[in-house]
Amino acid sequence: MNRNLVKGLQLAWELPEFRDGVRHLIDLDEVAVLLAALSVPDHDHEVERGLLSLLRSGLDTVEIREAVLLLLEQDEVRRPLVAAMVEPLADRPGQAAAIAAAAEDPAVRREVRAVLDSAKVRELIWQAVDNQVSDDRVGLIRRAAVLFVRHRSVRRLVWAVRRHGVLRELRRKP
């Protein structure tokens, strides 16, 4: 397991606000089983759907959403988690640098909070994720367009990550 990820999760676990939020999670055993299944290279899409469903119900709970946002907002927790996230991108240094820069930007973190605080936006995001998982490309594009057009917080988040080159780097072929 990635050392930075372990360090970040340990730091998060030491924060009472994080533990209080996570304690409301549906079933920690279910999370462990899903994560173990995801670690298998040839897992099926049902495992991904199960994890997405768990994440969806968790983010709809205020305490859990606050615990997740705490991971982004606490420097000592965010930095090792971001390092763990960009480590597999060693072959794409531009993408890794753009993501790390965006994660360090307080404006990006503020916009992530605004997006996740809106129930309507969360619902549209999950519809887009469902379309992506089911390979409905047209539905995914339509949901993304609706998010961008209807919700100012999404537009602000897109522009905030764009300033760091995240969108440009995501379009580049590996």
C-alpha positions as CSV (number, residue, x, y, z in Angstrom):
1,M,0.0,0.0,0.0
2,N,1.2,3.5,-0.8
3,R,3.0,5.1,2.2
4,N,1.6,8.5,1.6
5,L,-1.9,7.2,1.5
6,V,-1.4,5.4,4.8
7,K,0.2,8.5,6.4
8,G,-2.7,10.7,5.2
9,L,-5.3,8.3,6.5
10,Q,-3.6,8.0,9.8
11,L,-3.5,11.8,10.2
12,A,-7.2,11.9,9.2
13,W,-8.0,9.2,11.8
14,E,-6.4,11.3,14.5
15,L,-8.9,14.2,13.8
16,P,-12.0,13.8,16.0
17,E,-14.1,15.5,13.3
18,F,-13.1,12.9,10.8
19,R,-13.8,9.9,13.2
20,D,-17.1,11.4,14.2
21,G,-18.1,11.7,10.5
22,V,-16.9,8.2,9.5
23,R,-18.6,6.6,12.4
24,H,-21.9,7.3,10.8
25,L,-20.9,5.3,7.7
26,I,-23.3,2.5,6.9
27,D,-21.1,-0.5,7.5
28,L,-17.3,-0.5,7.8
29,D,-17.2,-4.2,7.1
30,E,-18.9,-3.5,3.8
31,V,-16.3,-0.9,3.0
32,A,-13.5,-3.3,3.7
33,V,-15.0,-6.0,1.5
34,L,-15.6,-3.6,-1.4
35,L,-12.0,-2.2,-1.1
36,A,-10.6,-5.8,-1.0
37,A,-12.7,-6.7,-4.1
38,L,-11.5,-3.5,-5.9
39,S,-7.8,-4.4,-5.3
40,V,-8.2,-7.5,-7.5
41,P,-7.2,-6.5,-11.0
42,D,-10.1,-8.3,-12.8
43,H,-12.9,-7.2,-10.5
44,D,-16.4,-6.8,-12.1
45,H,-18.4,-3.7,-12.5
46,E,-20.8,-4.7,-9.8
47,V,-18.0,-4.1,-7.2
48,E,-17.5,-0.6,-8.6
49,R,-21.2,0.0,-8.5
50,G,-21.4,-1.1,-4.9
51,L,-18.6,1.2,-3.9
52,L,-20.2,4.1,-5.8
53,S,-23.5,3.4,-4.1
54,L,-21.8,3.4,-0.7
55,L,-20.0,6.6,-1.5
56,R,-23.2,8.2,-2.8
57,S,-25.2,7.5,0.4
58,G,-22.2,8.6,2.4
59,L,-21.9,12.0,0.7
60,D,-25.6,12.6,1.2
61,T,-25.0,12.4,5.0
62,V,-23.8,15.8,6.3
63,E,-21.4,14.3,8.9
64,I,-19.7,12.0,6.3
65,R,-19.5,14.8,3.7
66,E,-17.8,17.1,6.3
67,A,-15.4,14.3,7.2
68,V,-14.5,13.8,3.5
69,L,-14.1,17.6,3.0
70,L,-11.9,17.7,6.1
71,L,-9.4,15.5,4.1
72,L,-9.1,18.2,1.6
73,E,-9.0,21.1,4.0
74,Q,-6.4,20.0,6.5
75,D,-2.9,20.6,5.1
76,E,-1.3,17.8,7.0
77,V,-3.9,15.3,5.8
78,R,-4.3,16.5,2.2
79,R,-0.7,16.6,1.2
80,P,0.1,12.9,1.8
81,L,-3.3,11.9,0.2
82,V,-2.5,14.0,-2.9
83,A,1.0,12.5,-3.0
84,A,-0.6,9.1,-3.0
85,M,-3.0,10.0,-5.7
86,V,-0.4,11.4,-8.1
87,E,2.3,8.8,-7.4
88,P,0.8,6.4,-10.0
89,L,0.9,9.3,-12.5
90,A,4.8,9.2,-12.7
91,D,4.6,8.6,-16.4
92,R,2.4,11.7,-16.7
93,P,4.2,14.4,-14.8
94,G,2.1,17.3,-16.2
95,Q,-1.1,15.7,-15.0
96,A,0.4,14.9,-11.6
97,A,1.7,18.5,-11.2
98,A,-1.7,20.0,-12.3
99,I,-3.7,17.9,-9.9
100,A,-1.3,18.6,-7.0
101,A,-1.4,22.4,-7.7
102,A,-5.2,22.3,-7.9
103,A,-5.4,20.5,-4.6
104,E,-3.3,23.1,-2.9
105,D,-5.4,26.0,-4.2
106,P,-7.8,27.3,-1.5
107,A,-10.2,28.5,-4.3
108,V,-10.5,25.0,-5.7
109,R,-11.1,23.5,-2.3
110,R,-13.8,26.2,-1.6
111,E,-15.5,25.3,-4.9
112,V,-15.4,21.6,-4.2
113,R,-17.2,22.3,-0.9
114,A,-19.8,24.5,-2.7
115,V,-20.4,21.7,-5.2
116,L,-20.7,19.0,-2.6
117,D,-23.0,21.1,-0.4
118,S,-25.7,21.3,-3.1
119,A,-28.0,18.3,-3.1
120,K,-29.1,19.1,-6.7
121,V,-25.5,19.2,-7.9
122,R,-24.7,15.9,-6.1
123,E,-27.7,14.3,-7.7
124,L,-26.6,15.4,-11.2
125,I,-23.0,14.3,-10.5
126,W,-24.2,10.8,-9.5
127,Q,-26.4,10.6,-12.6
128,A,-23.3,11.4,-14.7
129,V,-21.3,8.8,-12.8
130,D,-24.0,6.2,-13.4
131,N,-24.0,7.1,-17.1
132,Q,-20.2,6.7,-17.2
133,V,-20.3,3.4,-15.4
134,S,-22.9,2.1,-17.8
135,D,-20.9,3.4,-20.8
136,D,-23.7,5.8,-21.8
137,R,-21.5,8.4,-23.4
138,V,-24.3,10.6,-24.6
139,G,-26.0,10.6,-21.2
140,L,-22.6,11.5,-19.6
141,I,-22.1,14.4,-21.9
142,R,-25.6,15.6,-21.4
143,R,-25.4,15.5,-17.6
144,A,-22.0,17.2,-17.7
145,A,-23.5,20.0,-19.8
146,V,-26.5,20.4,-17.5
147,L,-24.1,20.6,-14.5
148,F,-22.0,23.3,-16.2
149,V,-24.9,25.4,-17.5
150,R,-27.3,25.3,-14.5
151,H,-24.9,25.4,-11.6
152,R,-22.6,28.3,-11.0
153,S,-20.6,26.4,-8.4
154,V,-19.7,23.8,-11.0
155,R,-18.7,26.5,-13.5
156,R,-16.5,28.1,-10.8
157,L,-14.9,24.7,-9.9
158,V,-14.2,23.9,-13.6
159,W,-12.6,27.3,-14.1
160,A,-10.6,26.9,-10.9
161,V,-9.1,23.5,-11.9
162,R,-8.6,24.8,-15.5
163,R,-6.3,27.5,-14.2
164,H,-4.0,24.8,-13.0
165,G,-4.0,22.9,-16.3
166,V,-6.0,19.9,-15.0
167,L,-8.4,19.8,-17.9
168,R,-5.6,20.2,-20.5
169,E,-3.6,17.4,-18.9
170,L,-6.7,15.1,-18.7
171,R,-7.2,15.5,-22.4
172,R,-3.7,14.5,-23.3
173,K,-3.1,10.9,-24.4
174,P,-1.0,8.9,-22.0
